[in-house]
């Protein structure tokens, strides 16, 4: 989900408009229908992808002369799954159309979910507000002005019950974008499912639960890296026993890309994060094939069409080989990289926002041709505010047109064999493995994060791309070229403070009506387990059933582990 209320450009989240070099009415271009025609007549001497990768004029068999079909490609469904993890691709089943949604109160978001399902959505994806993401209750001083603004406010089990009122969790898959308090939010979901009569062993969905990318990119962390990793391995082991169909982590390159990473950095850092999680699970005593099949991934679908497709294909090949050769996985499911995709929030512009429909369609098509398992398409107005219902419907219709009208879902990996795509795939695989070696030499991804390596690399890439925009070496239609002299107004969704007032009133009611003695005992047990070596999911579930709040549970572990403060990188 992009930041709202700011210009989003293809590499730097929240960057300001270019201040120099933009064409003006007096600099040469003439106004045609309210849009100034481009002053850029000369094509560049050297062509690159959006990530800065050089692109040759032509690709031939010589560029892929070292490629062995059986070893490096194989048919779809065959190791190393470069061409897809299923032999039939989308001929048997389309990708899940999972629209990311959440705003205001649980009642508001519940209504949006029901609307999405009525309009043909096939999965739910929950966006939480900033206080929830940071493990703070709505009445905390740092929550002021943020309750319900960029996602739904969830403080206790009562809110989660309302969020899914009238929606059978036994019959729908749900993805929840939550990281630091992931264990608490997941426990709430499990208890709601339990009270609906759903069998935990049959429900399915995904919890993002990816703390490493928070340290790298999104910065919504609470605890230091190492105790944070314990929460994740506790979810791995608990779900292996109790919720076997649940995807226990969605290793997320999306936010790394949104922060300014190149396609290669997104690929390498995301997969290396995944390797780190596997290593920590093994070190915690878990068998690889016991938990790795429930690890999924989350990638960005950016605008450079062929580079993105190559990225997904390289990701499958790298993951399969690492799981087989490094971790000796035996279960084929451990080798198959499954991923969700979201179109690039940072590519959306506040200027000429209807252009975002076109950007999103191209990005979604790239994700489909790259073999995604589920997809969220961004709405045209998300550089301005949370999306309106009308904009969300257009975004969903974009997926449906791709699925049912243009024929791309009829053939598995239709771009396989393209000299250009195969060369890009080979190069990205090779360069990603070089980054792996650098991180391994630093002691692994947690150590690399503690030393600031991936953070600095992403920041540098964001800076370089912003410079390219300022110099107009990279053109953003409607921003630094093809600029409109009159902007068309777009209706936007506004979340007022009434949502916060309602949440504060409900929170007060929950605290008044619950058994506070039970809450105190449950939180004390959570502190004890956090200070010891037991699985934290058990006391968290107890606290959730007692209607302890997200903030109270997170504070209990703050008492034990403290809060993380990032070390500046010079």
BARO-357396 format. One record per residue (C-alpha): residue number from 1; x, y, z. Coordinates in steps of 0.1 Angstrom, whole numbers, plus 5000, padded with zeros to 4 digits. Layout:
BEGIN
    nr     c1     c2     c3
   NUM      X      Y      Z
...
END
This chain:
BEGIN
    nr     c1     c2     c3
     1   5000   5000   5000
     2   5016   5033   4990
     3   5018   5063   5013
     4   4988   5086   5007
     5   4987   5123   5002
     6   5021   5125   4985
     7   5034   5120   4951
     8   5046   5084   4946
     9   5073   5079   4920
    10   5087   5046   4907
    11   5115   5044   4932
    12   5113   5067   4962
    13   5083   5065   4984
    14   5069   5099   4993
    15   5095   5118   4972
    16   5088   5153   4962
    17   5081   5165   4927
    18   5111   5172   4905
    19   5119   5208   4910
    20   5139   5214   4878
    21   5137   5203   4842
    22   5099   5199   4839
    23   5086   5214   4807
    24   5065   5245   4808
    25   5042   5263   4783
    26   5069   5288   4775
    27   5097   5263   4769
    28   5085   5250   4736
    29   5058   5223   4738
    30   5023   5234   4728
    31   4991   5227   4747
    32   4968   5200   4732
    33   4937   5192   4750
    34   4951   5204   4783
    35   4983   5183   4781
    36   5016   5198   4771
    37   5033   5178   4744
    38   5067   5164   4751
    39   5099   5183   4746
    40   5118   5151   4746
    41   5124   5143   4709
    42   5158   5125   4712
    43   5159   5089   4723
    44   5187   5081   4748
    45   5220   5069   4735
    46   5220   5040   4760
    47   5189   5021   4771
    48   5184   5007   4806
    49   5156   4990   4825
    50   5139   5010   4852
    51   5165   4996   4876
    52   5194   5009   4856
    53   5203   4975   4840
    54   5218   4981   4805
    55   5196   4967   4777
    56   5211   4956   4744
    57   5195   4964   4710
    58   5190   4928   4702
    59   5191   4894   4720
    60   5201   4862   4701
    61   5208   4825   4709
    62   5244   4836   4718
    63   5231   4854   4749
    64   5217   4822   4763
    65   5242   4797   4749
    66   5249   4783   4784
    67   5213   4777   4792
    68   5203   4740   4795
    69   5166   4734   4792
    70   5164   4705   4815
    71   5187   4719   4841
    72   5177   4756   4841
    73   5141   4757   4827
    74   5123   4724   4824
    75   5086   4722   4817
    76   5062   4740   4841
    77   5058   4720   4872
    78   5093   4705   4870
    79   5124   4714   4890
    80   5137   4742   4892
    81   5102   4756   4884
    82   5115   4785   4863
    83   5085   4782   4841
    84   5060   4778   4869
    85   5052   4755   4898
    86   5020   4740   4882
    87   5020   4720   4850
    88   4987   4736   4839
    89   4994   4771   4850
    90   4961   4791   4851
    91   4943   4766   4829
    92   4932   4747   4860
    93   4927   4776   4883
    94   4931   4813   4880
    95   4952   4833   4905
    96   4934   4846   4936
    97   4921   4881   4931
    98   4929   4895   4965
    99   4922   4932   4969
   100   4941   4949   4998
   101   4915   4968   5019
   102   4911   4983   5053
   103   4901   5017   5067
   104   4883   5034   5096
   105   4865   5011   5120
   106   4860   4973   5117
   107   4824   4980   5107
   108   4836   5002   5078
   109   4860   4976   5065
   110   4836   4947   5070
   111   4812   4965   5046
   112   4840   4970   5020
   113   4849   4932   5023
   114   4814   4922   5016
   115   4813   4945   4986
   116   4845   4931   4972
   117   4832   4895   4976
   118   4800   4905   4959
   119   4820   4920   4930
   120   4839   4888   4924
   121   4869   4890   4947
   122   4881   4856   4957
   123   4902   4864   4988
   124   4905   4891   5015
   125   4936   4911   5023
   126   4936   4932   5055
   127   4953   4966   5058
   128   4958   4977   5093
   129   4962   5013   5106
   130   4995   5026   5118
   131   4988   5023   5156
   132   4979   4986   5151
   133   5010   4980   5130
   134   5031   4996   5157
   135   5015   4976   5185
   136   4997   5006   5201
   137   4961   5010   5212
   138   4939   5038   5199
   139   4942   5057   5231
   140   4980   5058   5232
   141   4995   5093   5228
   142   5014   5082   5196
   143   4981   5071   5180
   144   4966   5106   5179
   145   4955   5114   5144
   146   4963   5080   5130
   147   4934   5058   5141
   148   4918   5042   5111
   149   4935   5065   5086
   150   4957   5042   5065
   151   4940   5009   5074
   152   4915   4994   5098
   153   4919   4999   5136
   154   4921   4966   5155
   155   4926   4968   5193
   156   4911   4937   5207
   157   4893   4904   5199
   158   4860   4924   5199
   159   4873   4944   5168
   160   4884   4912   5150
   161   4849   4897   5156
   162   4833   4927   5140
   163   4858   4928   5111
   164   4847   4893   5100
   165   4810   4894   5111
   166   4790   4876   5085
   167   4821   4863   5066
   168   4828   4825   5070
   169   4865   4821   5077
   170   4861   4784   5068
   171   4852   4794   5033
   172   4876   4823   5025
   173   4913   4827   5025
   174   4926   4858   5042
   175   4959   4876   5040
   176   4969   4899   5069
   177   4996   4925   5064
   178   5009   4927   5099
   179   5045   4922   5112
   180   5056   4932   5146
   181   5023   4923   5163
   182   5016   4895   5139
   183   5014   4868   5166
   184   4987   4888   5184
   185   4966   4896   5153
   186   4969   4860   5141
   187   4958   4847   5175
   188   4927   4870   5173
   189   4919   4855   5138
   190   4922   4820   5151
   191   4899   4827   5180
   192   4873   4843   5157
   193   4875   4812   5134
   194   4871   4789   5165
   195   4840   4808   5176
   196   4825   4805   5141
   197   4830   4767   5144
   198   4858   4765   5118
   199   4884   4738   5121
   200   4919   4753   5126
   201   4934   4724   5106
   202   4913   4733   5076
   203   4914   4771   5075
   204   4939   4788   5052
   205   4954   4822   5046
   206   4986   4841   5051
   207   5001   4863   5078
   208   5029   4885   5066
   209   5049   4882   5098
   210   5081   4894   5080
   211   5101   4914   5104
   212   5134   4915   5085
   213   5120   4937   5057
   214   5107   4961   5084
   215   5143   4966   5095
   216   5154   4970   5059
   217   5126   4992   5045
   218   5093   4998   5062
   219   5106   5006   5097
   220   5075   4993   5115
   221   5094   4973   5140
   222   5090   4971   5178
   223   5116   4947   5193
   224   5153   4941   5184
   225   5159   4917   5155
   226   5168   4886   5175
   227   5138   4884   5198
   228   5116   4894   5169
   229   5129   4863   5151
   230   5118   4842   5180
   231   5082   4853   5176
   232   5083   4841   5140
   233   5098   4807   5147
   234   5072   4803   5175
   235   5045   4808   5148
   236   5062   4783   5126
   237   5062   4756   5152
   238   5027   4763   5165
   239   5011   4762   5131
   240   5030   4731   5120
   241   5011   4714   5149
   242   4978   4732   5150
   243   4971   4752   5118
   244   4989   4732   5091
   245   4973   4749   5060
   246   4982   4784   5071
   247   5010   4803   5054
   248   5030   4813   5085
   249   5050   4840   5068
   250   5049   4861   5036
   251   5085   4871   5029
   252   5080   4905   5014
   253   5101   4921   4988
   254   5072   4945   4980
   255   5081   4970   5007
   256   5118   4968   5000
   257   5110   4978   4964
   258   5087   5005   4975
   259   5115   5020   4996
   260   5137   5024   4965
   261   5153   4991   4958
   262   5161   4979   4923
   263   5145   4948   4909
   264   5177   4929   4916
   265   5179   4941   4952
   266   5142   4932   4958
   267   5149   4897   4944
   268   5181   4892   4964
   269   5172   4907   4997
   270   5137   4890   4997
   271   5151   4855   4990
   272   5180   4860   5014
   273   5154   4870   5041
   274   5136   4838   5033
   275   5168   4818   5037
   276   5174   4834   5071
   277   5139   4824   5083
   278   5145   4789   5072
   279   5179   4788   5090
   280   5163   4801   5122
   281   5136   4775   5120
   282   5161   4747   5116
   283   5182   4761   5145
   284   5150   4761   5166
   285   5147   4723   5160
   286   5122   4722   5132
   287   5125   4699   5102
   288   5127   4718   5070
   289   5098   4700   5053
   290   5077   4706   5085
   291   5074   4744   5080
   292   5090   4755   5047
   293   5060   4745   5026
   294   5040   4771   5044
   295   5064   4799   5036
   296   5051   4822   5008
   297   5065   4853   4992
   298   5052   4888   4983
   299   5067   4906   4953
   300   5062   4940   4937
   301   5050   4943   4901
   302   5067   4974   4888
   303   5065   4990   4854
   304   5095   4975   4835
   305   5076   4946   4820
   306   5103   4922   4810
   307   5125   4928   4840
   308   5097   4920   4864
   309   5088   4888   4846
   310   5125   4877   4847
   311   5126   4885   4884
   312   5097   4861   4892
   313   5112   4834   4871
   314   5147   4838   4887
   315   5131   4837   4921
   316   5115   4803   4916
   317   5148   4789   4902
   318   5170   4802   4930
   319   5146   4791   4958
   320   5143   4756   4944
   321   5180   4751   4942
   322   5187   4767   4977
   323   5161   4745   4994
   324   5175   4714   4977
   325   5212   4720   4979
   326   5216   4741   5011
   327   5188   4728   5033
   328   5184   4693   5017
   329   5146   4696   5015
   330   5129   4664   5004
   331   5092   4675   5001
   332   5086   4690   4967
   333   5064   4717   4983
   334   5094   4730   5001
   335   5111   4736   4967
   336   5082   4754   4951
   337   5082   4792   4956
   338   5046   4805   4959
   339   5041   4842   4958
   340   5015   4870   4959
   341   5020   4902   4939
   342   5009   4937   4943
   343   5012   4964   4916
   344   5037   4991   4924
   345   5023   5018   4947
   346   5053   5040   4942
   347   5046   5041   4904
   348   5013   5059   4911
   349   5012   5096   4905
   350   4990   5123   4920
   351   4993   5141   4886
   352   4969   5128   4859
   353   4958   5099   4882
   354   4938   5082   4855
   355   4971   5073   4839
   356   4975   5050   4870
   357   4948   5026   4855
   358   4972   5020   4825
   359   5002   5016   4848
   360   4984   4991   4870
   361   4971   4971   4840
   362   5006   4967   4826
   363   5021   4958   4859
   364   4993   4932   4866
   365   4999   4916   4832
   366   5035   4913   4840
   367   5027   4895   4873
   368   5003   4871   4856
   369   5029   4863   4828
   370   5054   4858   4856
   371   5032   4832   4873
   372   5019   4848   4904
   373   4995   4828   4927
   374   4975   4858   4938
   375   4973   4895   4929
   376   4963   4928   4942
   377   4958   4957   4917
   378   4962   4992   4931
   379   4935   5018   4926
   380   4940   5049   4905
   381   4935   5073   4934
   382   4960   5058   4959
   383   4986   5086   4955
   384   4959   5109   4968
   385   4941   5090   4995
   386   4928   5056   5005
   387   4909   5043   4975
   388   4872   5049   4969
   389   4848   5020   4963
   390   4846   5030   4926
   391   4884   5030   4921
   392   4887   4996   4939
   393   4861   4982   4915
   394   4881   4994   4885
   395   4912   4978   4899
   396   4895   4945   4904
   397   4879   4947   4869
   398   4915   4951   4856
   399   4924   4917   4868
   400   4892   4902   4855
   401   4898   4916   4820
   402   4933   4901   4820
   403   4920   4868   4832
   404   4890   4864   4809
   405   4895   4886   4778
   406   4930   4887   4765
   407   4941   4850   4765
   408   4972   4852   4785
   409   4959   4828   4811
   410   4956   4801   4785
   411   4993   4792   4781
   412   5019   4786   4808
   413   5049   4809   4807
   414   5042   4822   4772
   415   5074   4843   4773
   416   5096   4814   4781
   417   5123   4809   4754
   418   5124   4847   4747
   419   5162   4854   4743
   420   5156   4887   4762
   421   5136   4872   4790
   422   5159   4842   4795
   423   5190   4864   4794
   424   5175   4887   4821
   425   5166   4857   4842
   426   5201   4843   4840
   427   5217   4876   4849
   428   5194   4883   4878
   429   5200   4848   4892
   430   5238   4852   4889
   431   5238   4886   4905
   432   5214   4877   4933
   433   5237   4848   4943
   434   5266   4873   4944
   435   5246   4893   4969
   436   5239   4861   4989
   437   5276   4855   4992
   438   5282   4891   5005
   439   5254   4886   5032
   440   5267   4851   5041
   441   5302   4866   5046
   442   5286   4891   5070
   443   5272   4863   5092
   444   5237   4862   5077
   445   5208   4886   5071
   446   5202   4895   5107
   447   5239   4905   5111
   448   5238   4923   5078
   449   5208   4943   5090
   450   5226   4951   5123
   451   5255   4964   5102
   452   5232   4985   5079
   453   5241   4968   5047
   454   5207   4963   5030
   455   5194   4996   5043
   456   5222   5015   5028
   457   5220   4997   4995
   458   5183   5005   4992
   459   5188   5042   5002
   460   5215   5046   4976
   461   5193   5031   4948
   462   5164   5054   4958
   463   5187   5084   4957
   464   5201   5075   4923
   465   5167   5070   4908
   466   5154   5103   4921
   467   5184   5120   4906
   468   5176   5104   4872
   469   5141   5118   4875
   470   5154   5153   4883
   471   5177   5151   4853
   472   5148   5137   4832
   473   5169   5107   4823
   474   5139   5086   4834
   475   5105   5100   4823
   476   5074   5097   4844
   477   5044   5106   4823
   478   5025   5136   4837
   479   5053   5143   4863
   480   5084   5154   4844
   481   5071   5151   4809
   482   5037   5152   4792
   483   5026   5176   4820
   484   4990   5188   4821
   485   4983   5225   4824
   486   4950   5216   4841
   487   4946   5187   4865
   488   4913   5168   4865
   489   4899   5165   4900
   490   4894   5130   4913
   491   4870   5121   4942
   492   4889   5109   4972
   493   4880   5090   5004
   494   4883   5110   5036
   495   4885   5093   5070
   496   4875   5118   5097
   497   4881   5117   5134
   498   4847   5101   5140
   499   4863   5067   5133
   500   4888   5073   5161
   501   4861   5085   5185
   502   4841   5053   5178
   503   4872   5031   5184
   504   4880   5049   5216
   505   4845   5043   5229
   506   4846   5006   5220
   507   4880   5002   5236
   508   4867   5018   5268
   509   4837   4994   5268
   510   4859   4963   5263
   511   4881   4973   5292
   512   4851   4979   5314
   513   4833   4947   5306
   514   4861   4921   5305
   515   4876   4902   5335
   516   4906   4924   5342
   517   4920   4899   5367
   518   4922   4873   5339
   519   4938   4899   5316
   520   4965   4906   5342
   521   4973   4870   5348
   522   4975   4863   5310
   523   4998   4892   5305
   524   5020   4881   5334
   525   5023   4847   5318
   526   5032   4862   5285
   527   5061   4882   5302
   528   5073   4850   5319
   529   5073   4830   5286
   530   5090   4859   5268
   531   5117   4859   5294
   532   5121   4821   5292
   533   5121   4797   5264
   534   5085   4785   5258
   535   5063   4791   5228
   536   5048   4826   5230
   537   5017   4816   5210
   538   5001   4798   5239
   539   5001   4828   5263
   540   4992   4852   5235
   541   4961   4831   5227
   542   4951   4831   5264
   543   4955   4869   5265
   544   4934   4873   5233
   545   4906   4852   5247
   546   4906   4874   5278
   547   4902   4905   5255
   548   4937   4919   5262
   549   4945   4946   5237
   550   4972   4946   5210
   551   4989   4974   5229
   552   4988   4955   5262
   553   5002   4924   5248
   554   5030   4942   5229
   555   5038   4962   5260
   556   5042   4930   5280
   557   5070   4919   5256
   558   5084   4954   5255
   559   5089   4950   5293
   560   5111   4919   5286
   561   5128   4927   5253
   562   5128   4965   5250
   563   5123   4985   5218
   564   5147   4986   5189
   565   5164   5018   5179
   566   5180   5018   5145
   567   5217   5026   5143
   568   5224   5054   5118
   569   5244   5043   5087
   570   5270   5068   5075
END
